[in-house]
Amino acid sequence: MEKATTRLRALLKQDGMLYFPAVYYPLGGRMVEQLGFEGAYVGGFVTGGSRAVTEPLLTLTEQVETASQIARSISLPVVADAGAGFGEPLHVTRTVRDFIDGGIAGIHIEDQLFPKRAHYHKYVAHAIPLDEFRDKIRWACRERDKRDPDFVIIARTDICRFEGLEPSIERMQVAAEEGADMGLFFPRNDEEAKEAPKRSPLPLVYVQSRGNRDGRPQYPMNELEDMGYAMCIDAQLYLLASFHYAKKALEEMKATGRYTGMTEPEAVAARQGVEDYIGLDEYYAIEEETVEGKD
């Protein structure tokens, strides 16, 4: 069977921009696959949110476990958020190794301080010096080359939010020199968003951060593709939609004792969809040939 890393490499060579929505459990991964998307993303925000903790409190084990459970449940490549690499260059080598062993196709590693601080969610960038970022990317790429050369290393910088485009491009250049495959940073406005793919020495990933409170622009997929982005990771769509509509349903139940947000045929269809996604018919078939067939 073709490795997930090889599948991702092949996708990156095709024309057009890739779109990976963020999910945080296997059923979400199955939905992404069944609806025809190219891959899935496991972000730190959604993993942390699903566990009711902040992303900076996530451990390497928790993030690898979440991403690996999804990767094992689908045939699509999975890209994961590896935060700040979970430590210094030595720790970064284990981070790369564990994600590769978990069946993940690629990760992004950022230039935030480790351990990360909760104020990261207030868009306070605790960026490490350029040389330290260089070392992390260098050793991540060395471990990739040793373990699985197809594994994709995405170099991420958070400094654009405060220092602008030029320092961000410099960090992309350094990452490219060390062997990173792609880059990721956070343009603050339309001008920077359009300029970034033209200036970056690495193919860029755009993060669609729905609900962000720093005014960072969001775009339809066709506009991002026209700008020249190689990939978009939709970091919060699945989590926010799930939270929003589940909360509304429970609020109605609490207030009225009934739920009117779905018709009974829609509920039947939704339940059937879950059963289809988990492959319940295959489980029935095994039992019918064995324990149920003997009755």
C-alpha positions in Angstrom: 0.0 0.0 0.0 1.3 3.4 -0.9 2.5 5.5 2.0 0.6 8.5 3.1 3.8 10.6 2.7 4.1 9.5 -0.9 0.5 10.3 -1.6 0.9 13.8 -0.3 4.0 14.3 -2.4 2.1 13.3 -5.4 -0.8 15.6 -4.6 1.7 18.5 -4.2 3.0 17.9 -7.7 -0.4 18.3 -9.3 -1.9 21.5 -10.5 -4.1 23.5 -8.2 -4.3 24.2 -4.5 -4.9 21.6 -1.9 -7.6 22.1 0.7 -7.3 20.2 4.1 -10.1 20.8 6.6 -9.1 20.4 10.3 -10.7 17.4 12.2 -9.9 16.0 15.6 -11.4 12.5 15.6 -11.8 9.6 13.1 -15.5 10.1 12.2 -14.6 13.7 11.1 -11.8 12.2 9.0 -14.2 9.8 7.4 -16.5 12.6 6.6 -13.7 14.6 4.9 -12.8 11.5 2.9 -16.3 10.6 1.9 -17.0 14.2 0.7 -14.0 14.0 -1.7 -11.4 16.3 -0.1 -7.7 15.7 -0.8 -6.6 15.3 2.8 -7.2 16.2 6.4 -5.5 18.4 8.9 -5.1 18.0 12.7 -4.5 21.4 14.2 -3.4 22.2 17.7 -6.4 24.4 18.3 -8.9 21.7 17.5 -7.1 19.0 19.4 -6.8 21.3 22.4 -10.4 22.5 22.1 -11.7 18.9 21.8 -9.9 18.0 25.0 -11.0 21.2 26.8 -7.5 22.5 27.3 -5.5 25.2 25.5 -3.2 24.1 22.7 -0.1 25.1 24.6 -0.9 22.4 27.2 -1.0 19.6 24.6 1.7 17.0 24.8 3.5 15.4 21.9 1.9 12.1 22.8 -1.6 13.6 22.8 -1.2 15.3 19.4 0.4 12.2 17.8 -2.3 10.0 19.2 -5.1 12.2 17.8 -3.5 12.5 14.4 -2.6 8.9 14.2 -6.1 7.7 15.0 -7.4 9.8 12.1 -4.7 8.7 9.8 -5.4 5.0 10.5 -9.1 5.5 9.8 -8.8 7.0 6.3 -6.8 6.6 3.1 -6.2 10.4 2.7 -2.9 12.0 3.8 -3.0 13.8 7.1 -1.0 16.9 8.0 -0.6 17.8 11.6 0.3 20.8 13.7 3.6 20.0 15.6 3.6 23.3 17.4 7.1 24.5 18.3 8.4 21.0 17.7 7.9 20.2 21.4 11.3 21.4 22.4 14.8 22.1 21.3 16.4 20.5 18.2 16.9 17.2 20.0 13.3 17.0 20.9 12.3 18.0 17.4 14.0 14.9 16.0 11.7 12.7 18.2 8.7 14.8 17.2 9.4 14.1 13.5 10.1 10.4 14.2 6.9 9.9 16.2 4.7 11.6 13.6 6.2 9.5 10.8 5.7 6.3 12.9 2.1 7.4 13.4 1.4 7.4 9.7 1.2 11.2 9.4 2.2 12.6 6.0 3.6 16.0 7.1 3.8 18.5 10.0 4.4 22.2 10.5 6.9 23.4 13.0 6.8 27.0 14.2 9.2 29.6 15.7 7.2 30.1 18.9 8.8 29.8 22.3 8.5 26.3 23.9 6.7 25.7 26.1 4.1 27.8 24.4 2.0 30.3 26.4 -1.7 30.6 26.5 -1.3 34.3 25.4 -0.5 32.8 22.0 -4.3 32.8 21.6 -4.3 36.6 22.1 -1.9 36.8 19.1 1.2 37.5 21.3 4.1 36.0 19.3 6.9 34.8 21.6 9.2 34.2 18.7 12.6 32.5 19.1 15.7 33.9 17.5 16.4 33.2 13.8 19.3 30.9 14.5 17.3 28.7 16.9 14.5 28.4 14.3 17.2 27.5 11.7 18.4 24.7 14.0 14.9 23.3 14.5 14.2 23.1 10.8 17.6 21.7 10.0 17.3 18.8 12.5 13.7 18.2 11.5 14.8 17.8 7.9 17.7 15.6 8.8 15.4 13.3 10.7 12.9 13.3 7.8 15.7 12.4 5.3 16.8 9.5 7.6 13.3 8.1 8.4 11.2 8.9 5.3 12.3 11.4 2.7 8.7 11.8 1.5 7.6 13.2 4.8 6.7 16.9 4.4 8.2 19.5 6.6 6.4 22.8 6.7 8.3 25.7 8.3 6.0 28.2 10.1 6.7 31.6 11.4 4.4 33.8 13.5 6.4 37.0 13.3 4.5 38.5 10.4 1.8 39.6 12.8 4.2 42.1 14.4 7.2 42.4 12.2 5.7 42.3 8.8 6.4 40.6 5.5 10.2 41.1 5.1 11.3 39.2 8.3 8.8 36.5 7.5 10.3 36.0 4.0 13.7 35.9 5.5 12.7 33.0 7.8 11.2 31.2 4.8 14.5 31.6 3.0 16.4 30.2 5.9 14.0 27.3 6.1 14.4 26.6 2.4 18.1 26.5 2.8 17.8 23.9 5.5 15.6 21.7 3.4 12.0 22.6 4.4 9.4 21.6 1.8 6.8 24.3 2.4 6.3 27.5 4.3 3.5 29.0 6.4 3.0 32.4 7.9 0.1 34.8 8.7 -0.3 37.8 6.4 -2.1 40.7 8.1 -3.9 42.2 5.1 -4.8 41.8 1.4 -1.6 43.3 0.2 0.6 40.9 2.2 -1.6 38.0 1.4 -1.2 38.6 -2.3 2.6 39.4 -2.1 3.6 36.5 0.1 3.4 33.6 -2.5 5.3 35.8 -5.0 8.1 36.5 -2.6 8.4 33.2 -0.7 11.1 30.8 -1.8 8.9 28.0 -0.5 5.4 27.0 -1.6 3.1 28.5 0.9 0.3 27.2 3.0 -2.6 29.6 3.9 -4.3 29.1 7.3 -8.0 29.9 7.1 -8.6 31.0 10.7 -12.3 31.4 11.1 -13.4 33.5 14.0 -10.0 35.1 14.4 -10.0 38.4 16.3 -7.0 40.1 14.8 -8.7 41.0 11.5 -6.6 38.6 9.4 -8.3 38.2 6.0 -10.2 35.1 4.9 -10.7 34.1 1.3 -12.7 31.8 -0.9 -10.6 28.9 -2.1 -10.5 30.1 -5.7 -9.0 33.4 -4.7 -6.2 31.7 -2.6 -5.4 29.5 -5.6 -5.3 32.5 -7.9 -2.9 34.2 -5.5 -0.5 31.2 -5.8 -1.0 29.4 -2.5 -0.1 25.7 -2.7 -2.4 24.6 0.2 -5.1 25.9 2.5 -5.7 24.4 5.9 -9.1 25.3 7.3 -8.2 25.3 11.0 -11.5 25.8 12.8 -14.4 25.1 10.4 -15.3 21.6 11.6 -14.9 22.5 15.3 -16.8 25.8 15.2 -19.7 24.4 13.2 -19.9 21.4 15.5 -19.8 23.5 18.6 -22.3 26.1 17.3 -25.0 23.7 16.2 -24.6 21.3 19.0 -24.9 24.1 21.5 -28.1 25.4 19.8 -29.6 22.0 19.9 -28.9 21.5 23.6 -30.1 25.0 24.5 -33.4 24.2 22.8 -33.7 20.9 24.7 -32.9 22.6 28.0 -35.4 25.4 27.4 -38.3 23.5 25.8 -37.7 19.8 26.3 -37.8 19.2 22.6 -35.6 19.6 19.6 -36.9 21.0 16.3 -33.6 21.7 14.5 -33.9 18.4 12.5 -36.9 16.6 11.1 -37.3 12.9 11.9 -36.3 11.9 8.3 -33.1 14.1 8.7 -32.3 12.4 12.0 -32.7 9.0 10.4 -30.5 10.0 7.5 -27.9 11.4 9.9 -27.8 8.3 12.0 -27.5 6.2 8.8 -24.7 8.4 7.7 -22.8 7.8 10.9 -23.3 4.0 10.5 -22.2 4.2 6.9 -19.0 6.1 7.8 -18.0 3.6 10.4 -18.7 0.7 8.1 -21.4 -1.0 10.1 -22.5 -3.2 7.2 -19.1 -4.8 7.2 -19.4 -5.7 10.9 -22.9 -7.1 10.3 -21.4 -9.3 7.5 -18.7 -10.8 9.8 -21.3 -11.6 12.5 -23.7 -13.1 9.9 -21.0 -15.5 8.8 -20.1 -16.4 12.3 -21.9 -15.8 15.6 -25.3 -14.6 14.2 -25.3 -17.2 11.4 -25.1 -20.0 13.8 -28.4 -19.3 15.5 
